[in-house]
Amino acid sequence: MKTALKVIVAILLVAAIGLGGFVLYKSNQGLAYDISSLEKINSDIEIVSETEDSVTVKMNEDSEFKVVMFTDTHLKGDKELDNITLTYMIENIKEQNPDLVILGGDNVTYGFNKKRNIELAELFENLGVYWATVLGNHEGDGFLSYGREDVIELFASYEHCLVTPGKPEVEGDGNCTINILNSDGSLREVFFLMDSGDYMTQESKDKYGVTDPDEVYDGIKDTQVQWYKDKHDEIQAQYGEFKSINIVHIPPYQAEQEYSEGDFEYGAKNEGVCESGFDAGFFDALKEKGSAQAVYFGHDHVNNFGVMYEGILLSYMQPSGYSAYNMSSKFDAPESEWLQGCTVLSINEDGTYTAERIFNHQ
């Protein structure tokens, strides 16, 4: 009996090792895209200063400043689907020739993700384009994942990445600003990049009065709100009145309310809004300081609407990934109804801007 039991245990152990090795092999796949062959695009900006929570860039000529935004790429090690995502991303970047690329989070997902994060960073470096990101709720999850703080520190080490780790006393990773100067040194635009976290801890639930026992999406916390106010005052003291755009991953607490009460601008709501489960005063701070033109976010892959709510545009970025759920996998929709693409912002010298939604399939 003991001998038979040992044999069974040995068989199970071998099977587990084999399965673990297979999972490790699949999950640790790189992007399988030949990034070495990429040609650099032209960049007309330069970094002029950097602190722990900001990077300032200056334009050499006062032309239109173009930003291309992707979100929810979910690069998970699936060679075929990841390559579709990357191919379209690169095509959009080459077509738009942006001054800056911003990623809206959930960029690299699943476990054993360090290699894919490195290769994603190297992709932008090989293109020679300046880039930045916020973290999504799936950054750092999965078995043996590269952690959220690690991802930000990794990205910040690259020459063209405009993300900084942020102040250690502020909750989240990568809370920072990107300050865009005109050629004469005047301030054209400020991007506030803020980490909306992943899921609320019990401590956070207790702090913000959330009684739901189930999993609740995280959001912008009170230390981040205070950082936003302080940073806003610091920038205004240096440059005077300015305009800003805010980037997060998880829709703010007001997102569902905005859809029903705001002025609908564009897009479609194909699923419920999975907004932050609490309100620490982020939206009130935006209204108080007065510079915010918009908050852009991702997270919900089949929503792409935007509404004007109390003078601020609250808008989804165009979803970009093919590896996670989308209009095809969720609704069996034809390609003409797929939403994957990017959002393009064209920013004028005075900080006003226009936005365009690019569809890969329409």
N, C-alpha and C positions, 0 to 999 in steps of 0.2 A: 504493500500500500504506500509506504513512504517513498519507494523508488518511483512508483507511478506518479505520485504527487510532484516529486522533483522534476520528472520529465515534463509534466504539464506546465510547471512554473517556468522551466527552461524555454519551452516553446513559446509561452506568452511573453517572456522577456525578449526573445529574439524578434518576435512579431512587433513588440512595442518599439524596440530599437530600430527595426526596419521602417516602421511607420514614421517614427520621429525623424529618421534620416531623410525620408521622402518629403515630409513636411518642411524640414530645414532646407532641403534642396530647392523645393518649389518656392518657399517664402523668401529665400535669400537671393532669388534671381535679380539681376540688375535690370536696367531698362531695355536692354537688348536693342538699343538704337545707336547707330554709328554717329556719335556726337563729334567725333574727330573730323568729320567731313564738312561740318557746318562753316559757312562763310560769315564773317563778321558784318554786322550792319553798321551804318554810320551813327555816331552819337555826338550830339552838339552840346553836351553839358559836362561839367567837371565838379568834383567834390571840393568844397572850399573849407569846410570845418565839420567836426564830428565830436559829440559828447556821448555820455553813457545812455542818453535817451533821445538823441536827435542826430540827423545828418542834414547838412545844408549843401545844396547843389546850386550852381550858377549856370545860366545859359550864356553861350558865347554870342549868339545872335537872338534878337527878340522875335522869333518866329512862333508859330503855334507849338505849344508843348503837348505832346500826345502821350497818353497812357493807355496801355492795353491790359485789361483785367481778365484773369481766368479764375475759376473756382471749382472746387470739388473734382479735381482730376482723378483722385483715388488710384494712384499708381501702386498697384498691389503685387506686381511680379507676374502678371498674366501677359506673356509676350505679345500675343496677338492684339488684345484689347488696349494694352498700354501703348503699343506702337501706333494704333489708330489715334489715340488721344494726342500723343506727342507729334505725330505728323501734322495734324490740324493746328496744334499750337504753333509749331514752327512756321507753317504756311501763313498763319495769321500775323505772326510777328514780322516775317519778311514782307508781307503785303503792306502792313501798317507802318513799318519802320519807326517804332515808338521810341520816345526818350526814356520811358520807364515801363516796366512790366510789374504788375502787382498780382500776387496769388492770394485768393480768398480763403485758404485753409482746406483741410482734408486733402492735402497735396499728395502725400505718400502714406499709404495705409497698410495694415496687416503687420505681423511680426517680422523680426529679422530685417528691419527696414533701413539700416544704416547705409548700405551700399546704394540703395535707390535714392536716398536723400543726397548722397555725395554726387551721384551721376546727374541728378536734377540740377544741382548747383553748377556742376561743370558744363551742363548744357547751356545755361545762360552765359557763363564765362566764355565759352567757345563762340557764342554769338556776339559777345562783346556788348551786350545790352545791360543797362542798369536795371536792377530788379529788387523786389521786396516781397514780404509775405506776412500774413497773420496766421496764427495756428487755428486749426479746426478741432472739433471734438474727437476726431479719430487720430490725430497726431499723438503718437506715443502709446496707443493701445495695442493689444496683441502680445503674444508670447515673445519675450526677449526683445521688445521694441526699444529703439533708440528714443530716449525720453524727450519731453517737450523742451526742457531747458537745454538739453544736448543739441536738439535740432536747431534752435535759435543760435547757440554759440557756434555751431558748425557753419551755418549760413553766413553769420556775421563775419566769419574769417575770410570770406571771399572778396576779392577786389571790387567787383561790381555790385555787391549786395549792399543795399542801403538800410538794412535792419540793424538795430543795436539791441543789446540784451535788456536795456531798461534799468530803472532804479531798483535795487534789491528790496527796498521796503514797500514797493508797490506790488500787489498781487498780480500773478500772471507773468508771462515771458514775452519779451519783445514789444512791450509798450513803448512806442517811440514816435517821433514826428519826422517827416521828410519835408524840409523847407525849400521851396523852389524860388530862386531869385532871378529877376530879369538881369540883363547884361549890365545895367547901371547900378545893380545892387539892391534895388527895391524888391519887395516881397510880392511874388505873383500868387502863390498858393501854398497852403500847408496841408499835408496829409497826416491825420492822426491814425496810427495803426495801433489797435488795442486787442488784447487777448481775451476773448469771451469764454475761455475755459472749455471744459467738457461736460461733466455732470456734477451736480451739487453734492457736497458732502453733508453728513448729518449736522456737522458744526455750522455750515453755511445755512442749512435749512432752519436751524434754531435761531441763527442770527437775523435772518430776514423774514422769519415768521411763516415759513412754508411747511404746511402740515401733511402734504401728500407723501405717503410712505413709499411710493414707487419712484423709479428713476426720473429725475427732473433735470432738464438741461440747465447748464450754468449760464453765466452772463457777466456783465461788467459790474465789478464790486465797488464798494465805497472808497477804498484806497485808490482805485483807478479813477473814479470820479474826481476825487480831490487832486490827483495828479493832473488830470485834464484841465481843471480850473487853474492850477498853479502854472502849468506849462503855457496855457493860453495867455495868462497875464504876463509871463516872461517874454513871450514872442511879441505881444502887443507893445510892451514897454520898449522893445528894441526897434520895431518896424512901424508901429502905429496900427491903425485898423487894417484887417486883412480878411480874406475869405478862406474857408477850409472845407475839406471833405474827410469823412470818417469811414474807416474800414474795420469791420469786425466779421466774425464768421457766423455766429448764432444770431438770428434776428433779435432785435431788442424787444423788451417786454411789451412795448406799444404796437408791435407789428400786426397782430391780429386786429387790434382796435383800429389801426390806421386803415386797414382794408375796408372795414365797414363804415368808417366815419370820414376818411380822408377823400381828397379829390383824386380819382383814379386817372393815372397818366398813360399807362401802356401795359402790355403783357397780359398774362393769364395766371389764374390761381387754379392749379390742377390737383393740389393736395392741401391739407391743413397746414397752417403756419406753426412750425415747431420752434416757438420763440423761447427766450429766456424765461425761467419760472419765477422771477422776482424782479423788483424794480429798486435799484439802489440810488436812483436819481440821475442816471446818465442823460436821459432825454431832457430833463429839466435843466441840467447843466449846459447842454447844447443851446437851449433857448436863452438861458441867462447870459451866456457869453456872446451870442449873436453872430458869430462868424460862420456857423455851419450851414452849408448849402445842401448837404446830403449825407446820409448814412447808407453805405453799400454793404451787402452781406450775401452769404451763400446758404449752405446747409440743406435746404429743401430742393432736391434736384429737378423737380418738375414744376416749380414756380419760377416765373421771371417777370412778375409785375412790379410796378413802382407807383406809389401814390404820394401826393403832397399832403403832409399832415402838420398843421400848425406852423406852416412856413418852411418846413424842412422836408426834402425828398427822402423817403424811406424806400429803398429799392433793392431787389435781388440783382446780383450780377448774373450774367448769362452763364448757366452751368456748362462745364467743359469736358467732363470725363465720360468714358465709355465702359469703365470697369464696374461701376456701381449702378444702382437702379436708375432708370431713366424712362422717357416716354415709350421707348420700345419694349423694355422688359416689364414695365408696370402696366401698360395699357395696350401693348401690342400695336402701337400706333405706327402708321406708315412713315417713311423717312421725311416726307414733306412736313410732318408735325413734330419732328425731333427738335429739341431746344439747344443741343450742344453748339457752343460757339464761344464768343468772347464779348466783352463790353469795352467800347473805345471812348475815351474822354479826350476832347480837344479843348485845351485850356488857353484862354486869351491872356493878354498882358495884364489886364485888370483883375484876373482871377475868376471871371465868369467863364462858363464852359458849356459845351454842348456834348451830348452823349449819343452814341449809336450802338445798337445791338446787332452783332454779326452772327448770322446763323450758318453753320456749316452745311446744312441740308436744304435751305430754302432760297 
